[in-house]
C-alpha cells in the first residue's frame, strides 16, 4: 500500500559524521519509530535538499544509503517510499541477476491490490471438483501418491491426446509427454533439442517466462519482426540464413500479449521456412484452444519439427499444473527425460488429477464455464474503457491497451500500483533488449474473485487514463 507523500523532515542537528549519513540515520530512526510507516513516500530529493539547506547530492547519497540498508525502494516515475520489511523484497531491491530473471514483476505480489497481472483460469467453482478428485485418488492410489512417478499410466497420455487435439488434427498417443504445465513442457523441449550457446527465435513481444528461462539454460535469444498477422516470413527467413537458430518459439493463436492470430497462409510460410533451415518449432496453444480459431495448427503443417504445448492453467485450473506436449515422432522419450531433469519429476497426484479432469468431462465443462465468465469480463472491460484503443478477444482473459499521450508504459504501471491495481507494462513481455517502444500495457482480468472488484479496478484505470500523467507525482 502506498500512502501520500509525507511532510516529515530529518533532524540533522545532533550526531556526528557526514551530513548524508545523519540524514540516512534520521530516516532509519523515523521508520523504526513508525513516524514513516510502510508505504510512506519520502519527499522529492530536490525539495528536501532545499528545506534543510543542503545540496541535492547530499540527499542523493542519503537516499542511496537507506536503499542499501533495505529500508526504502526507489523507482523511476514512482518516487522513493518506505518498504514493509515484513514482506519480501520488491523487484527494485533484488540483486541484478535475480532481477534479470524475475523480469518486471516482484517475487511476491504486493498485498491489498486488485490483480490484473495474472491470466489463470477464473474461479468458477472448480475447487470443489478438484477436492473430490484428490479425495478419490488419495483413497484409491495410496501407494502411488506416496512415491515417485516412475512409470506413467496410459490414461495420462490419452488425456494429453484428447486435450491437444484441435481442428481435425490429433497427435499420436506415443508422441505425448505429460508435463507440469505448458511452461515446463516448453523448457523440456528446449533442453531436449538445443544446446548451450544455441540461438532461439522469439518475437520482440512474447511470453518472456520462456525467454528468461532459456537464458538460464545458456541459450541465446534473437528477435524476429512481427506485424498484425504475426511473424513476418521474410524476416524469419533472413534471421535463419544469417543467425542459424536451432528453434523458434511461437504463439500463432491469441498471442500473448498482442492477441495477434496468424492466418493460415502465414503459418504455412513460417512452416516452410523452418523446414528449409532445419529449425525446430514450439507452438504454444495455451490460449488458442479457448478462442475457437479454425486455422490449422502448425503441428498439422510441420509435424516432423513442431512441438505442440498446452495445458489446463488458463481455462480450467492453474493449481493442478496439468500440461502436455505433442512431440515429433521419436522425440517423446527424450523430452520425458529432460522434463524430469528440469522439474524433478511429475507428482502423481497432480498428473492423475489432470488426467481424470479430462477423462471425466470436467475439464471440458470447466473450460466452457471459464470462457463464459471471461466473455462477461471482457465485455465489462470494453464498456469501462470505451473511447480508448485496445485489442481484446471475448474468450481470452487479457487486453492489450494503447496508452494515450503523455503516458509511458512503466509510469502508467507505477501509477496503477499506487492506486491499488497491479498490471503489466510492456517491458514484462520483451524477450531481449530492444529499442522498440509500444506505449502499451497488458490488463488481465481473470483473477479478481468478484465482479465488483473487477469493475472497481477498471474504473481506477479509466480515471488514470482520463486524468493523464500530470495527476501522478513521479518525482524522486
N, C-alpha and C positions, 0 to 999 in steps of 0.2 A: 504494500500500500504506500502510495506517495502522498505526503502531506504538504500543505502550502509552504512556500519558502519562509524561513524563519527570519526574524529581525535581530536574532542573537548576535552579539559581538564578543570577541575573545578578550580576556583580561591578560594583558602582557606587562602590567605594571610590576608584577612580582616575578621572582625566578631569575635565573642566570642563564647564560648561553646565548646563542644566536637568536634573533627575533623570530625567525621562521620556526625554530624548534619550540619556542614559547607559545607561538600561535598553535602549532600542532598539539602541544601538551594541553592547552586550554580547550581545544576541540575534543580531545580524548576525555578530559575531565567532565565536560558538559555531556558527552554521550554516556559515560558511566553513571552520572547522577540523574539521567533521564531528562535533562534540560533539552537535549537534542535527541528526540526519540527516533526509532527506526522509521525510515522513510522521509525524515525531515530534509528539506533541500537547503544546502548551505548557500550563503549569499554569493552572487557572481564575483569572481576574483577582482575585477576592476573596482566594483562598488566597495568591497570590503577593504581593499587597499586604501581607497580614498577616505573611508570612515575612520580608520585607525591610524592614518598618516604614515603608511609605509609604501614601498614600491610594489608594483604588481608581481615582480619577480619573487619578492619575499613570500607573497601569498601563494604563488605557484609552487614554490618549494615546500611550503607548509602543507598544502593540499596533497602534494606528491607523497609527503612523509606519512600522513594519516592514511593515504591509499595503500602504502606499503605495509602499514600496520593492520590492514584488513578491516578498517573502520568505516570506510566510505567507498562508493563507486562513482566514477565519473564517465559519462558517455557524451559524445558529440551530439548536440541537439537536445540534450536532456538535462544537463547540469550535473552537479555533484550532490549526492544525497547519502544519508546515513544508512548503513546496512543493518539488517536484522541478523545478528551473529548466531541466533539460534537455528538459522537455516543454512542451507548450502550456499556456496559462493555463486554469485551471478556470473554470466559468461565473461564480463569485463574483468573479473577478478581471477580468472583461471590463468595458469601458465600458458605460454604461447602454443606449445604442442597440443595441449588439451583443447584450447580454444579453436585451433585449426581443425581438429577432428570433430568438435561439437557443432561447428557452424555458428549461426547467429542465435540459436536457442540456448537458454540456460540448461544446466544439468537437471534441475527441477523447476517446474513451472511455479511462478510466484502465486501465493495464496490470494484469495479474495478477488479473483479476476474472472471475467467471462472468457472462456477459452474458445477462441476462433482460430486456433493453430493446429488442430488435430482433425483428421478425417476418419477416425474409427467409426464403425457402424453405430448408429444411434441406439439408444436404449429403447427397445420395443418389447421388453419382457422376456428376452432370451435367457436371462439369468436363471429363471425357474426351470426351463427346459434343460439347460446345461447342468444345473444342480441335480436333476433327476437322473441324467445320464451318468454323472460322476458317481451317484449312489449305486446305480446298476453295475457299473464297471468295478467299483470297489467291492461289491458283493460277489460278482461272478469271476473276476480275474485278479484275485488277491496275490497270487504268486507273481504274475507279470508286472503289476504296478509297484512291487517292492524290489524289482531288479532292473538290470539294464535291458534295453530292447535289442537283443542280439539277432533276432530274426523277425521279419515283419509279416503279419498276417496278409493273406491275399486281399482281404477286404480293404486294406489301406490303399493298395494300388488301384483297385476297382473304383474306389471313391474318387481318386485323382483323375482317372479316366473320365468319369461322369462329370466332374466339376470343370475340367479343362475343355471338354467338347463344346464346339460352338459353330454355328453357321454351316452345318453339314459336315464338319471335319471332326474326326475322333482319333486321338492318339492310340497307338498300340499299347496294351497294358504293360508289356515288357519294357517299354520305354519310360515308364512313370517312376518318379522318385518322390516319396512323401518327405516333406520338409517342415522346419519350424517357421512357416510363413513364407511369403513371396520374397522378402528381403534375403533371408537365409538361403533360399533357392538360388537367387542371382549370384550371391557371393560364392556358393558352392560351384556354380558353373564357371565363374571367372577363375577360381582356383584350379579347376579341372582342365581348362583348355588354354590357359595363358601362363606365362612365367614372369618372375620379377624382371622389370625393365620393359616388358611389352607395353604397347600403346593401345588404349581403349577409347573408342569414339563416343562422345556424348554431345548432345545439343547444348548450346550455351545455357539454356534454362532446362532443368531436369530434376528428377528426384535425387538430390545430392547425397542422401544417405549411402547410395551405392558408389558414387564417385569418390566420396571421402574414404569409404571402406577400401576401395581399390588402391588408393594411395597408401593406406595402412599395410596392404599386401605387397607394396613395392611396384605396383603397376603405374603407368603414366597416362594421364587424361589428355586427350586432344579434342578440339571443338570443331563441330561442323555447323554450317549455316542452315537456318530454317526459315520458312515463311508461313503463311496462313494455312498451308497444306502439309506442313511437317518438314522433314529433312529434304533439302534441295539436292536432287540426284547429281547434278554437275559438280557441286562442291564435295559431295561424298566421294565421287569418283576421283576428283583431284586429290583429296586427302589420302585416299587409298593408294594412289600412284606415288605420291611424294613421301608419305609418312609410314606406309606399310603397317597399319594397325592389325591386331590379331582379332579384335572383337568390337562390335558396336552394340550399345545399349539403346533400345527403342521403346517408346510408348506410343504405338500407332493410333490407338483409340483413346480419346479423352486424356490427352497428355497432361501430365502434372508439371507446372501449374497452368499452362496456357489453354487447356481444353481443346487443343487442335486435334482433328482426326484426319489421318491420311486417306485420300481417295484410293481406289483400287489401282489406278494407273501408276500412282506414285509408289505404292507398295511394290508393285511388280518391277518398277525401275530400280528400287533400292535392293530388292532380292537379286536381280540380275547383276548389279554391280558387286554385291557381296560375293556372289558365286564366281565372278570373273577374277576377283582379287583374293579369293580363299579367306574371306573374313567370316568369323562366327557371328551369329546374331542372338541377342537376348530380347525376346518380345515380352514385355511386361503388360499383362492384360487385366491387372487388378481392378481398374475402373471400367475397362472396355466391356466386361461381362455384364455390367449394370446398365449399359446405355441402350441396348437393343440394336446397336450398329450392325448393318448387314454386310459390311465389307469383309472379304475373306481374310482369315488370319495369315500373317506372314509364315506361320508354321505350315500352313497348307500349300504355300507357294514355294518355299525352300525348306522342305522337311529334313534335308540332309545336313543343314547347318544352323537351324533355328531351335533355340531352347525356349519353350513357352512356359512362363511362370505366372502363377496366380494363387489366390488363397481366399480365406474367409474374412479377413480383417475389416474390409471396408463395407461389406454388405451383410454379414452375419454376426460375427463376433471377433473382436481383436484379441481377447484374452486367451483364447484356446490356441492361438498361434498355428492354425491349420493352414498348410500350404502344400503345393505340389509343383513339380517341374516335369514337362514332357520333353524328353531328350531326342536328338537324332539317333538313329539305330546304332547300337553297340556302345553307347556312352552312359547308360544308366548306372552301371556298376561303378564307373569312375566317379560320377557325380555323387553317388551314395556315399562313397568313401570320403570324398572331400567335404561333403556336408557333415559327416561325423567328425572329421578332423577340425573343422572351423566352428562347430557348435557344441561339441562334446557329446552329441548323440540326441536322439529323439525320445522324449519321455513317453512311455507307453500310454499313460492316462490321457495325455493331450492328443496324441495321434489317434487313439481309439475313439475319443470323443468326437474329433473332427470327422472320422470315417462314419460313425454312427449318425451324426447330424446329416450327412449327405445321404446315406442309405435309407434312413427313416423318412426322408422327405422334409424334415425340419429345416434343413439348410435352405432349400428352395423356397419354402414358405416364409422363412425369416427374411430372405433376400427380397422377396416381393413386398413384405411389410416395410422393410428398410427403405426401399425405393419409394414407396407411397409416402412415408414420413419425409424423406428428403425432398420429394416433389412439393409438399406443402411448405417446407422451409425455404426452398429455392424461390417459391412464389412470394413468400414474406420478404425475402431479400430484394426481389425485383421491385416490390411495392415500396419498401423502405428507402431504396437507393434510386428511385426514379429520377431521371434527369442526369445521372452520372453514367459514364461509359464503363462497361464491364462485359466479360464473357462468362457465360454460365450454361449449364445443361440441367434440365429438370430431374435427372436421375443421378447426378454427381454432386457430392457434398461440399463443394467449394466454388468460389467465383474468383475471377482474375480482374481486379479493379484498376482502372486507369485513374491516376490522381490528377486533379486539376491544379493549375498553377496557383501558388508557388510551391506546393508540397513536393518534398522529396521522399523517397520510399522509406529510408531509415528514420527520418524525422517524423513521418506520419506514424510509423510503428511505435516510436517512443511516446508520441503524444497520445496514441490509443492506450498504451500501457499505463500512462499516468492517469488516464480517465477510467481505468479498470477493465480494459479489453485487450486481450492478448492475440495478436495477429502475426503473420509472417511477412517480412519485407522481401524484395526481390533478390537480395544477396543470399538468402537462405537457399535459393534454387540455382545459383550459379556454379556450374560444375568445375570451373577453374577461373583463374584471373582473366577478366575480360574488360574491355573499355566500353562495352555496350551498357547503356542506361535506358531503362524502360519506364521509370516513374510509375511503378505498379506495386500492388500488394496482393497477397492471397488471403481471402477471407473464407475460412472453413466453418461450417455451421452444423455439424452433426453432434458435437459434444454437449452443448447445454442440455440439462435434464428436462427443462420445460420451455414452452414457447414464450412464456412471459419474459424469462431471462434472455431468450433469443431476441425478442423484439427490443428489449432494452439495449442490448449490445448493438443491434443495427442502428437504432436511433442515436446512440452515442457517436458512432462512426459518422452518421449523416451530419450531426451537428459540427463535428470537426471539419468535415469536408466543406460545409457551408461557411463556416467562420474563417477558414484559411489559417495558415501557419502563424499569422500575426497574433492570434489569440493564444499561441503556445510559447511560453518563455523558454527559449533554448540556450540562454546564456550559461556559461560555465566558468 
